Amino acid sequence: MTKRFLIIAAFLLLLPFAFRLSPLMATTYYGRVVDDRHQPIPFATVYPLDSVVLGTATNDNGLFAFEANLPESGLVMISFVGYDRKTIPLRQLRGDTMTIVLHEKPVALDETTVSAKHKNLKGKKKEMAQLLYKVYQQMAQDMPSQCTRYHVVSDARMTSQNSKWGMEQMIATMVTIPEAAKNGSDSVQLHAEHCKRFFNPSIRNRAEKAYEAKELDPRIKKYAAEVDSGVAVHWALFQFGNIRYDMEKTMSDLKHWKVAAQSPTELILSHTEGKNYLGIFKWNMTRNYVLNPKTYSVIRFSEHLTMDINIPFGYKLKGRELILLNLLNMSEEQYEKFRLRKGHIDSTLQTTYQRKNGKLYIQDKNLKTDGLITGTKNRTIPTHFKASQRVTSIETSGVKPLKKSQITKRFPRQIVEIY
């Protein structure tokens, strides 16, 4: 899962930038976004709730500015993965630069920290099987059986060695078709409506040069020309973490299930699995289902994946692979030779649910991924990827699957340079 995200995120910044939009604007609003220590938060998203297309992002100093022709009684949402969201009146952003503090709320929640006594079901396979069956039955009742249309705001950010690459924000319609996919999950369709890419100009120039390099695989350029670039990132984030089918696949594996914690308000069931291939490739996945202890309905769900790759003699990177590696390496050093010896990925995806008309629907998703590439002479390149999706509205009545033309249609992207 996470490896796909890292690859997609890297290619996202190599794709062509073709369009610029210049919307009619009016009043300018200013602000600065910082954390609890009053350190700036770069690439935090800022947008009016009445018109998300007018949104922007903060620069390296946490500063933002946007123009809007909206009633000043409206609200502005400020958010960043790993922090609580904040909503403030639009009128407060006029005049002097206002400082907005976001309080840290880590995405990689340790679901097992709920402090309370709980049943010890270790070794009691029959009781665990009965409990899992009750949860699965409740999922069958809670999960919608008809198509659902979600309107979402989706952000994807990438950094490397503490340097900010950039961010893509997409406003899109997602349509879920229950049990339509062949691989045992709901089918998800995406129709993009608006997209902004936020870049430091130097990073943007570097990405464009890498895209034009002769050594770059022609298949990548062909993909960029044919596919609506960036869609894969936002679509995949919404698709991952399908609780009903994940439980279907694992509920018979009783020895790897446990009651991680229980309190009057939450029951946490945890399942862990992993593989070790000769010490060369190792991975471990933990899934945590946070439930209502009375009804067994899901409140939220998280997946935590760790993956390690150890190549005894190293893998010599080829020309086009070196281009991507040099793009990841934000320092002045240029790699002409590089043998990949080790790779490490640590990723957490969390999904929160909301109830509407007796059914459970996605409310938001947050992904945090840290990667480390190590070569010969212990040269290391760290990468960090964060993404979030916020559902702004849900339609459940009379929803039909999207037409092919809606899914494949390309659309303009607004390039916003952040200095």
N, C-alpha and C positions, 0 to 999 in steps of 0.2 A: 504493500500500500504506500508506504512512505517513500520508497525508492522512486516510485512513479511520480510522486509529488515533486521531489527534488529535481528530477529530470525535466518535468513539464515546466517548473518554475524557471529553470535555467534557460530553456529554449524560449520561454515567454519574452525574455529581454533581447533575444536575437532576432525576433520577427520584425518585419518592416513597419514603419510608422508612416501612414499614408495621408491622414486627414487632420485638419485643424478646424475647429468651430469657433465662431465669435458671436455668442449670444448677446442680445440687447440687454444692457445692464443699467442699474440705477445707483442706489445708495451702496457705499462701500462699508463693510463691517470688518473689524480687526479683532485679534485676540492672540493669546499665547497659552500653550498647553504644557503643563509641567507635571512631574510626579510628586510624591510626598516629600522628597528631598529637594524639591524645587529645581530638579534637573529637567531640561527640555525633553519632550517626547516627539521625535521626528515621525512623520508619516502617520500621525493620528488623523482620523477622518472627521470632517466637520461638514454638516449639511443641514439645511432647513427641513423640518419635517413636512412642510407644505410643498416643497419642491426639491426632492433629493438630487435632481440633475444639476442643481446649482452648487453642489458640494465641492469641497476642496480638501487639501491635506496640509499638515504643518511641515515647515522646512526643518533643517538640522537644528535650528535654534528654538523650535517649537512654535514659531510664528505662523499665522495664517491670515489671509485676507480674501474676501469674496464679495462680489457685487450682486445685489438682488433687488427686484422690484416687487416686494411682498409686504403685506400688512405687518406692522411692527408688533402686533399682538401675537405673532407666531413664535414657534420654538425652534431651537437649534440643538441637534444631537452631536455630542463629541464622544468619540470612542476609540479604543485601541485594545488589541488582544492582550489579555492579562491584566486589564484594569476595569474597574467599574465604569459604566457609561454615565454621562452626565448630560442633563437637558437644562438649557437656560433660555430665558426670553431673548428674542432677537434684538430687541431695543438696547439690551445691555452691552452690545458689541459696537455701539456707535461711540464716537469720541475717543477718549484715551484707551490705549490698548489694555484690555482686560486680561487678567491671568486666571486661567481655569486649572484647578488641581484635580487630577485623576488619581484615585486611590487604588493601590495595587490589589489585584484579585487574580492570583495565578491560575492559568488554564489547566496546568498539570496538577489538578487537585488529587490529593491522596485520599481516596474515598474510604479507606479503612480507618480513618482517624476518628470516626464517630465513637464517642466514649459511652459505652453502655454494656451491660451483660447481655450475652446472646447464647443461643443454643449451640452447643458443640455437636455438629452433625458428622464430625470426622469418623469414618468407619461405619456410619449408619446409612448405607446406600438406599435402603427402602424409603426412609424419611426424606432424604434429599431428592429422590426420584419423585415422590409425591409433591414436594414443594415446587420443584421445577415444572411439573405438569400443571399445577395451579397457576403458576406465573404464565406459562405458555397459553393456557386457556384464556386468561385475562387479556393477553396480547391479541389473541384472535378476536375478542370482543371489541377491544379498544382501537385496533388498527382499521382505518377506513377501507371499505371494500369497493369504493368508486373512485374515479379520477379526481384528483385535487389540484387546484391551481394555486401556487404560491407566488407572491411578488416579493423579491428579495433584493437586498443591497449586499454585494459580495466584494470583499477586499482581499488582495493577496500581496504580501510584502516580502522582500528578500534582502538580506544583508550578508556581508562577508567580511570577516576581520574587522568588525565594528564600523565598516563603511556601508552606507545605505545605497543599495542599488536603485530601488524605485518601488513604486506601488501601482497596481492596477485596481481600479474600482469599477465594478460592473453592476448595472441595474438590469435585472432580468426577470422573466417569467419562467418558473419551473412547473412542469406538469408531471405528477407521479401517476403511473398506471399500475395498480396493484397486480402483482404476480404475473406481469407480462414478460419479464426478462427470462431468458433461457438458463441463466446461471444461478437461479434460485434467489432472485431479489426483485424488488419492484423496478420497473423501468422508469427512468427519469429523462424527460425532454427539457431542453433549454432553448428559450428564445431571448436573445439579448436585445435590450432596448436602448441602452446608452452605456458608454464606456469612457473612462478617463485614465490616462497613464501619466503618473507623476514622476519626473526625473530630474536629477541634477544634470545640467547640460553636458558636463564632461563624461558622465556615465553613459548618457544617451549616445554621444559620439563614439565612445568605445564600443558599444553594442552594435552600432551601425557598421563600423569598420569590420568587426568580427563577422557580421552577417555577409559582407561583401567579399570576404577573403576567398581566394581561389581554392584553398585546401578544404573549405567547408563542404561537407557532403552535399551533392546536388539534390539528394532526396529530402534534406532538411529544407532547402529553399523551395522545392516543389510543394512540400507540405505547407509551408508558410503561405505560399501563393494560393493554394486551393482551400485550405481550412480556415475558418474564422478564428484567427489567432487569439489565444487566451481563453477561449471557451472551454477547452478541456480542463483547465484548472478549476474553474468555478463549477462546472458540471460534476467533476469527480468529487469535490468537497461535499456537495449535496447528496451524492450517491453513496458515499462511504458511511459505514456505521448503521447497517440495516438490522435492527435488533431482532426482529421476528425470525429472520432467516439465519442469523448468527446462532440464535438459541436452538433452532431446528437442527443445525449441524453438530452442536456440542452437548445437547442435553443428555445424551446417552453416555457421555464420557464422565461418569459420576465421580471417579477418583480425583479429578482435577477441579471439581466444584467445591465451594465452601461458603458458609455464611460469614462474610468478612466482618460485619458489624450490625447491630440492631439497637434502635432507640424507639421511643414512642412515636416518632414522626418518620423514621426512615429504616428500611431494611435493605442491606447491601449484599447482593450475591456476586461472587467473583469466580471467574473461570480463567485458568492459566494453561497455556500450551506452548511448546517450543520444540526446536529441532537443532541438532548439532551434526553437521556433515564433516567428519574427520577433522574437526577443529578449524576448518577453512571457512566455513559459513555457519554462523550461529544466529538464531533469532528466538525471541520470546515475546509472546503476546498475552496481555492480561485484559480481560473485559470485565467491567464493573457495571452491574445493573442496580441503580438506586430506585427502590420501590416504596410505595405506600404500604406499610405493614398490615393494614386492614383489608385493602382491596387488591393488593399485589399489582396495581397499575404502575407503570414506569414513570418516574419523575425526570430522571436524566440517565444518560448512558455515556461511558467513557471507554476508550481503547488506549492502551499504552503499549507501544512496540519498541523493543530495542533490537538492534541488528549489528553484528560484527562480521567483518570480512578480513581474513588474514591470508595473504598470498605469499607462500614461502620464498619464492624467487622473484617476486614482483612481476608486474605486467607493464611492458613498455608501451607508453601511449603513442598513438599515431598522430599525424599532422592535424587532422580536424579535431581530435580529442584534446590536443595541446591548446588549440584555439579556445575551446570552451574552458579549459583549466586556467589559462591566462586571464580570461574574462572573470572567472571566479576570484582569482588572485588580485586583490585591489591594491597591492603594493606596487612599487616601481619595478620589482623583479619580474623578468620575463623568462618563462620556462621553455628551453629548447629541447631538453631531455627530462623525462620524468618517468620513474618506475613506481607504479602504484603498489604499495606494500600492504596498507591497512585502510579500512573504512569503518566508520562507526555512525550509526543513526539512532537517535532517541526521539520518539515522536508520541504526542498525545493528542487525541481527537475527542472532544466532548460535545455531546448533543443534549439540548434541553428541550422538553416537550411542553405543549400547552393543550388544554382540553377545550373543545368547542362542540356543542351539540352532542355531547356524550362520546366523542371520539378524540383520539390523541393525534396531534399534528406537531410537526417540527416548529420550534420557536427560534432557536439559533444554534449555530455550530461554531466551534473555535478549534483551530489546529495550531499546534506549536511543534516545530521540528528543528532539531540541532544535528548537524552533520560535521564530521571531521575526516578529511582525506589526508593520509600520511604516505610520503614517498621515501625514496632513499635519502640517506643523511638526515632522517627525521624531519624533513621539511613538511610542514603541516599547513593545511588550508581549512579553516573553519567556515561553515555556512549556516545561516539561520533563515528559516522560512516561517512566516506567520500568516494565517488566513482566518477570516471570520465571515459569517453570513448571518444577516438579521432579516427575519421575515417581517415584512411591513403589512401584508394583508393576505387573507386566505379566502378562496372561493371553493365551495363544495357542491353547489347545486348546478346541474346541467353542464358540467365541465366535460369537454371532449378532448381527445388527443390532439396535439398540434399537427398542423399540416407540414409536409416535407419542406415546402418553400419557407415556412416560418423558422424551421430549425437550421437550414443551411444558408439563409440569406446573410450576406455580409453587411456590416453597418459601420458608419464613421466612428472614429476614435478621436477624442480631444486630447492632444498632447499638452500637458501643463508642466513647464519647466520651473523647478523650485531652486532658488539660489540660496 
